[in-house]
Amino acid sequence: MVGAQQIDRVRRRGGACRQVRGPTRIHCGPVNSPPPGNTCMPHGALAAVAGNGCRGGRCHEPERGSSCPRRTYSPTAADRRWKPSSSRRRPPPGPGKLLVAVRAAGVNPVDWKLRNGYTRPGSEPPQYPAVFGSEAAGVVEQVGPGVDEFAVGDAVFGNPLTGGYAEYTLMPVAVTAHKPEGLSFTDAAALPVAAATAYDGIRQLDPAPGSTLLINGAGGGVGVAAVQLARHFGVRVIGTASAAKKDFVESLGAVHVPAGPGVVDRVRAVAPDGVDAVYDLVGGDALRAVAELLTDRKRLISAGGKPLAVELGGAAVVRARTAAVLDEVARLAVSGAFRTYVTQTYPLAEAATALRAVESGHTRGKIVIEVAAA
């Protein structure tokens, strides 16, 4: 059982570090931001699992997944204030909230970005160690004051407040929905971020049946759902993805175009009349390239490079983040309009491995962490 497993954790004390044993609530990321002048941040989940460790009395970053060369830094007072928390801690739900026993949690690119120090627009910088995971599914253990929509024992899915990489989490009622019986916990955990983002973007563009939509980054979690939903609504889809994902993207009903240099010419070859809209999930130079395909940049939206999309004359994907959207994507999934395509699952103790897999950018479909029932 996951809760019984013990995983090494690195604790820093007084400028040095030592290996200690800790419970299996997955804490990802640096214990704190490094001192001024040190721009690197140690990565990982349960430091030893991610590759961190004590060598020569200093805490080292892992080589894999690091955005800078391996280096060391001296701990600060914030390091010494860090204390491990119990994997079975059950925070009481406040008004409008639910305590949920997690059964599955989706893994998304934003998780490793947060681990690397990213701050969401309009949000406070994350406090480390942090519990990541923006989508989860599980069973209601306790309801907060004033909650009438849910009861203890209900199977639910949604966006957790306190992270999904855990055995228990808090969920706000506003972004929580009942899990249909025909949907597994694993599939339900893939809906609140990936599928809901895909749904929100398709609705925002509102492509007409028979029109041509280019999805930039069609092989990832959001792209897979976006391709299927667009096809369900009668839209022709061209999807960019690596050559290795050709068969997979085509199996979703899209025309595959290899990503990379020359992508504009390749898209024009399969769509000589042009494309009517672009849904970008990649950002960066890939977004700049495909933006050239549109004469009306207002038909460009992005979830992968939002500021750049605005700079190019397009817009960021506007997320609804409502229980109504969750209900709708669940209904569509159960009806067969789209599949979640969860292609890999990991136990909670291997959350760091799951996070690195998503960070690599080479995964197909969705990765989900499964949590054994207590």
PyMOL commands that set and color helices and strands:
alter all, ss='L'
color gray80, all
select helices_A, chain A and resi 2-4+47-50+77-80+109-115+173-175+185-188+191-205+221-232+243-251+263-270+284-291+297-299+306-311+323-335+348-360
alter helices_A, ss='H'
color red, helices_A
select strands_A, chain A and resi 7-13+16-22+53-55+58-60+97-107+136-143+155-158+168-172+176-178+212-216+236-241+255-258+277-280+300-302+315-316+342-347+366-370
alter strands_A, ss='S'
color yellow, strands_A
deselect
rebuild
show_as cartoon
